[in-house]
Amino acid sequence: MQVILGTFIDTTNQKKLLIFSLIITSISTLFCAFTTKFSVFFIARMFQAIGAAMIPLIAVNVIAMLFEGGERGDAMGTYQILFTLAPALAPILGGFIGQYYGYSGVFLFLFIISMMLLIFLGYQLPTLNGKQMLDNKNERHTYQKYKVLWANKKGMSVIGIGFLTFLIYFSILTYLPVLLHDHYQISLQIIGLLYLPLTISMITGSILFKKLQRKLDLEKLYQIILFLMPLFIVLFGMILENNIIILSVVLFVYGILLGFSPPLFSTIISNQYTNERGLALGIFNFVRYCGMAIGAGIVGISLLNSSSLFVILGVVFLALSLMINQNQIVKTKGS
């Protein structure tokens, strides 16, 4: 949906798209709550996924359209905080509702939330320059939009870094339960709670971005992330079996850098593109989701031991960062 929606989101009324996505989500969620046939449930979940997949891209595109400069970065940071907080709270809330009201209660709760958002956004969300977007419809065909997208080396480098960032993140996320259970002999019940500090550190990183992006240039912040994050990934690989306290500190700092990254990347991409902004953000989401999927599988299929794997991933990240930095220096001298 990120790629499909991205091709026409810039020339479509954002409010109508968001309302349409919430309607699909609401109706399919209601089917999930009441059906007793698995085939119907399965199809309804597919439509629910389509509606839900539209929302993040529309939301981040709306933020990019409504805000400029430092306010845009601030809004991206707030969005990322909520985006990080939701999956941390959802299992707890879902478990509580499911315990007392079953799985249908979970879906009914989601239906109520969807309807509340639908009513609220229907009244509060502006049309967002519908006439201007209509005028832009004839400016470029889809292949021309992709041509402009690929031609922007800065934007594409950020998208590529986003892929590697989330590939490594999900590799770590997938490996952590194995490490904590098999090496440190921590019970599965406690392991679930140990993900909470990582979530808190990611939220801290997004809050930190909101403050720093008003004081420092985005390019400087980008350079800091490019060099600090791979160093902590290498450090994670080197000490992952040595000391759980040091490991926790490394993961906490890594979480801060990780929480800092998505709003930074989204803001830079939004600034790099104008007419193709929605497409660029859609490709960014698609690419980082691919990174998540690949990262989750790398730990299982790798022939290397885990320590070597993460050190190599960190070194590759650092090498790519150096290449991007070198290209940026050459470009600056040339201009």
C-alpha positions in Angstrom: 0.0 0.0 0.0 2.9 2.4 0.6 4.0 2.1 -3.1 0.5 2.0 -4.6 -0.8 4.9 -2.5 2.4 6.8 -2.9 2.0 7.1 -6.7 -1.2 9.2 -6.4 -1.3 10.5 -2.8 0.2 13.9 -3.8 -2.6 14.6 -6.2 -5.5 13.5 -4.1 -7.5 15.1 -1.3 -5.8 13.9 1.9 -8.9 14.2 4.0 -10.9 12.0 1.7 -8.1 9.4 1.6 -7.9 9.3 5.4 -11.7 9.1 5.8 -11.8 6.3 3.2 -9.0 4.4 5.0 -10.8 4.7 8.3 -14.1 3.5 6.8 -12.4 0.4 5.4 -10.7 -0.3 8.7 -13.9 0.2 10.7 -16.1 -2.1 8.5 -13.5 -4.8 8.3 -12.9 -4.6 12.0 -16.7 -5.1 12.7 -16.7 -8.2 10.5 -13.7 -9.6 12.4 -15.6 -9.1 15.7 -18.8 -10.9 14.7 -18.0 -13.5 12.1 -17.7 -17.2 13.1 -16.2 -18.3 9.8 -12.4 -18.3 9.5 -12.5 -17.5 5.7 -14.5 -14.4 6.4 -12.3 -13.4 9.3 -9.2 -13.9 7.1 -10.6 -11.7 4.2 -11.7 -9.1 6.7 -8.2 -9.0 8.2 -6.8 -8.4 4.7 -9.1 -5.4 4.2 -8.3 -4.2 7.7 -4.6 -4.3 6.8 -5.2 -2.3 3.6 -7.0 0.4 5.5 -4.5 0.5 8.4 -1.5 0.5 6.0 -2.9 3.7 4.3 -3.0 5.7 7.5 0.7 6.1 8.4 1.6 7.4 4.9 -1.4 9.8 4.8 -0.6 11.0 8.3 3.1 11.7 7.7 2.2 13.4 4.3 -0.5 15.6 6.1 2.1 16.6 8.7 4.5 17.6 5.9 1.8 19.6 4.2 0.6 21.4 7.3 4.0 22.3 8.8 7.2 24.0 7.6 10.7 24.4 8.9 11.2 23.6 12.6 7.5 23.1 13.2 7.6 20.2 10.6 10.4 18.5 12.5 8.6 19.1 15.8 5.4 17.5 14.4 7.3 14.6 12.9 8.9 14.0 16.4 5.5 14.0 18.1 4.1 11.6 15.5 7.0 9.2 16.0 6.6 9.3 19.8 2.9 8.1 19.4 4.0 5.6 16.6 6.5 4.1 19.0 4.2 4.2 22.1 1.3 2.4 20.4 2.9 -1.0 19.8 4.3 -0.9 23.4 0.8 -0.3 25.0 -1.3 -2.3 22.5 -0.3 -5.8 23.8 -1.0 -4.8 27.4 -4.3 -3.2 26.5 -5.2 -6.1 24.1 -4.4 -8.7 26.7 -6.6 -6.9 29.3 -9.6 -6.6 27.0 -9.1 -10.1 25.6 -9.0 -11.6 29.1 -12.5 -10.2 30.0 -14.2 -9.8 26.6 -12.5 -12.3 24.3 -11.0 -11.5 20.9 -14.3 -10.0 19.7 -14.0 -7.4 22.5 -10.6 -6.4 21.1 -12.0 -5.8 17.6 -15.1 -3.9 19.0 -12.7 -1.7 20.9 -10.8 -1.0 17.7 -14.0 -0.3 15.9 -15.0 2.3 18.5 -11.6 4.0 18.2 -11.8 4.0 14.4 -15.3 5.6 14.5 -14.2 8.2 17.0 -11.3 9.1 14.7 -13.5 9.1 11.7 -15.9 11.6 13.2 -13.2 13.8 14.7 -11.1 14.0 11.5 -14.3 14.5 9.4 -14.9 17.8 11.3 -11.4 18.9 12.2 -9.1 18.0 9.3 -8.8 20.7 6.7 -9.2 20.0 2.9 -5.4 20.6 2.4 -5.2 22.6 -0.8 -7.5 20.4 -2.8 -7.5 22.8 -5.8 -3.7 23.0 -5.8 -3.4 19.2 -5.8 -6.0 19.0 -8.6 -3.9 21.4 -10.7 -0.8 19.2 -10.1 -2.5 16.1 -11.5 -1.3 16.8 -15.1 2.2 17.8 -14.2 3.9 14.4 -14.2 3.1 10.8 -15.1 4.0 8.1 -12.7 7.3 7.2 -14.4 8.3 10.8 -14.4 7.7 11.0 -10.6 9.9 8.0 -10.1 12.5 9.5 -12.3 12.5 12.6 -10.1 12.6 10.4 -7.0 15.6 8.4 -8.1 17.5 11.6 -9.4 17.6 13.1 -5.9 20.7 11.4 -4.5 20.3 13.0 -1.0 16.7 11.7 -0.7 17.6 8.2 -2.0 20.6 8.0 0.4 18.3 8.7 3.4 15.9 6.1 2.1 18.7 3.6 1.8 20.0 4.4 5.3 16.4 3.9 6.6 16.4 0.4 5.1 19.7 -0.6 6.8 18.6 1.1 10.1 15.5 -1.0 10.4 17.1 -4.2 9.1 19.6 -4.1 11.9 17.0 -3.0 14.5 14.8 -6.1 13.7 17.9 -8.3 13.7 18.6 -7.2 17.2 15.0 -7.4 18.2 14.7 -11.0 16.9 17.9 -12.1 18.5 17.4 -10.5 22.0 15.0 -13.2 23.4 17.4 -15.9 22.3 20.4 -14.1 23.9 18.6 -13.3 27.2 17.0 -16.8 27.6 19.8 -19.1 26.4 22.9 -17.1 27.6 21.7 -15.1 30.5 19.1 -17.6 31.7 16.3 -15.0 32.0 12.7 -16.4 32.0 10.4 -15.6 29.1 8.0 -13.7 31.4 10.8 -11.2 32.4 12.1 -10.9 28.8 8.8 -9.4 27.7 9.2 -6.7 30.3 12.8 -6.0 29.3 11.6 -4.6 25.9 10.0 -1.7 27.8 13.3 0.2 28.5 14.1 0.0 24.8 10.7 1.5 23.9 11.2 4.2 26.5 14.6 5.0 25.1 13.2 5.3 21.6 10.5 7.7 22.8 13.3 9.6 24.5 15.1 9.8 21.2 12.1 11.2 19.5 11.6 13.8 22.2 15.3 14.7 21.9 14.9 15.2 18.2 12.1 17.7 18.7 14.4 19.8 20.9 17.6 19.5 18.9 16.1 20.0 15.4 15.2 23.6 16.3 18.8 24.3 17.4 21.0 22.4 15.0 20.9 21.9 11.3 19.3 18.7 10.1 22.3 17.9 8.1 24.5 18.0 11.2 22.0 15.8 13.1 22.0 13.4 10.2 25.8 13.1 10.2 25.8 12.5 14.0 23.3 9.6 13.5 25.3 8.2 10.6 28.4 7.8 12.8 27.0 7.1 16.3 24.5 4.4 15.4 26.9 2.0 13.6 29.4 2.4 16.4 26.9 1.3 19.0 25.8 -1.6 16.7 29.5 -2.8 16.6 29.7 -2.3 20.4 26.6 -4.4 20.8 28.1 -7.2 18.8 31.3 -7.1 20.8 29.9 -7.2 24.3 26.5 -9.0 23.8 27.7 -12.0 25.8 30.0 -10.3 28.3 27.9 -8.3 30.8 24.1 -7.8 30.9 24.4 -4.4 32.7 26.7 -3.0 30.0 24.6 -4.6 27.3 21.5 -2.8 28.8 23.3 0.6 28.7 24.4 0.1 25.1 20.9 -0.9 24.1 19.4 2.1 25.9 21.6 4.5 24.0 21.1 2.6 20.8 17.3 3.0 21.4 17.7 6.7 21.8 19.5 6.9 18.4 16.9 4.7 16.9 14.0 6.8 18.2 15.9 9.9 16.8 16.1 8.4 13.3 12.6 8.1 11.8 11.5 11.7 12.5 14.8 12.9 11.2 14.7 10.8 8.1 11.0 11.7 7.4 11.7 15.4 7.8 14.7 15.4 5.5 12.8 13.4 2.9 9.9 15.8 3.2 12.3 18.8 2.6 14.0 17.1 -0.3 10.8 16.6 -2.4 7.9 18.9 -3.2 5.4 17.4 -5.8 6.7 13.9 -5.1 6.7 14.1 -1.3 4.0 11.5 -0.7 5.6 9.1 -3.2 9.0 9.5 -1.5 7.6 9.0 2.0 5.7 5.9 0.7 8.9 4.4 -0.8 10.7 5.2 2.5 8.0 3.3 4.5 8.0 0.4 2.0 11.8 0.2 2.1 12.1 0.3 5.9 9.3 -2.3 6.2 11.3 -4.6 3.8 14.3 -4.0 6.1 12.2 -5.1 9.1 11.2 -8.3 7.3 14.7 -9.1 6.1 16.3 -8.2 9.4 14.0 -10.6 11.3 15.2 -13.5 9.1 18.9 -12.7 9.0 19.6 -14.0 12.5 18.1 -17.3 11.7 19.7 -17.9 8.3 23.2 -16.5 9.0 26.1 -18.9 9.1 28.1 -16.5 11.3 27.9 -16.4 15.1 25.8 -13.6 16.4 28.7 -11.5 17.7 30.4 -11.5 14.3 27.1 -10.8 12.5 26.3 -7.6 14.3 29.9 -6.4 14.1 29.8 -6.9 10.4 26.4 -5.1 10.1 27.8 -2.2 12.1 30.9 -2.0 9.9 28.8 -2.1 6.7 26.7 0.7 8.2 29.8 2.7 9.1 31.3 2.2 5.6 28.1 3.3 3.9 28.0 6.4 6.2 31.6 7.3 5.2 30.7 7.0 1.5 27.6 9.2 2.0 29.6 11.8 3.9 32.4 11.8 1.3 29.9 12.3 -1.5 28.3 15.1 0.4 31.8 16.8 0.9 32.6 16.5 -2.9 29.2 17.9 -3.8 29.6 20.8 -1.4 33.1 21.6 -2.8 31.8 21.3 -6.4 28.9 23.8 -5.7 
